[in-house]
Amino acid sequence: MVNLKTVTIRNKALALTFKKLKIVQLSDLHIGRNKSISTKRTLEILNKLKPDLILLTGDYVEWNGTKQSYDNAIDFLSQLNSPLGTYAVMGDADYSSSRRSCRFCHEEGSAHPPTQHKVKFLRDTKTLIDVEGKRVSIIGVGRDSNLNVINSILTDDPTILLSHFSSAYDYINGKDNVLVLSGDTHGGQIYIPEFIWKIIKRKPDAKHKYGLYQDESKSLYVTSGIGTSDIPFRLGVPPEVVLFEFTE
């Protein structure tokens, strides 16, 4: 069952702006031909929570998704609503059926914004929102983004950076007011204890596999997401909707 997980970000610069807000992250739904219990539960959580800002970090459909998969994903997106908006980036699964992925960003066969949902997709760009008179930057970067791309978009405003892959976190330097949100890993999807890794003399593939990573100047949260891929179940890594709290 999808859990609501509260994550506390300790950052004075971000807390001054975001302390009163309910900010939610969703990721890795991997919606298929059939609507799942997980997506229904996710919407129930959101309807009860009533977040101020919803942020999505990719993989809304299953790999090589069918037209029905994309239809179901767009139907899910159409049910997201928050006062400050809903912002998103795409993941690698979304691009696996490249022509269909365009439907997230504009009407099929046209350059016009989609009418079926109000989610704003960002790719190597930013949008500015107003939070009680303070300017906030929401940045979305694509799968091929690099140091130069990210630093050309960053400003001195309080910033939330969305990237399906956590590697974007390593490109940010000298900023004390940036929160990076990522997904992709599913938290491993199946929990493997540390002693097993030592026995097989391997390390987890992802540098940032799951959870909160912080240093003196920036923060990263990698969510376990909601859906599954490759194998249709999780073990020891529950799906989650993430609610962020900010404190000094």
C-alpha angles and dihedrals in degrees: 000000000000112000130206105233122193116211122191118216113200106205125125096206093051095041092058089062106028104032096106097041132097103222118182133192125203125182147163100018092159092197114198138189091295124053110246135222088239095062091046090051090048091056091048090055092049094047090053096042097045096203122208093219131020120200125188127197106195148268100093094160137044119264112286088005121201125234087264091054090055091044090054092046092051090048088054092049090050089063095056116102133164133159096241094042140255119269130187150174127205127246133214093267090056090056093047088090094038101184092049092049089068088071090074092062105035144003114288110268095009143072093236120116114261118271096198096069141016099222113128112217117209126200117178089332141091141224128205124225131185119237110186092321095318121114115234127188121218110193127190122192130190133231094268097047118133140187095281094049094049096044091049089059100041118098135178091264120107102275141199111194119200119205128157089216121054093221088093088073091067092056095061117092135166096015122118098180104059129110116189118203121196143161133173099112099073083216085282090303088233117053115233115189119236093246090060091056089052093050094051090040095232137117128221110274097237121071089210103033103165143338138020123339120183138171131173095286111026146024135219130192120191110192126209087226128212111270137047138239136198091007121037099230145057130224121198092343108089122201115253148196106210123220116190126214121189127211137168 
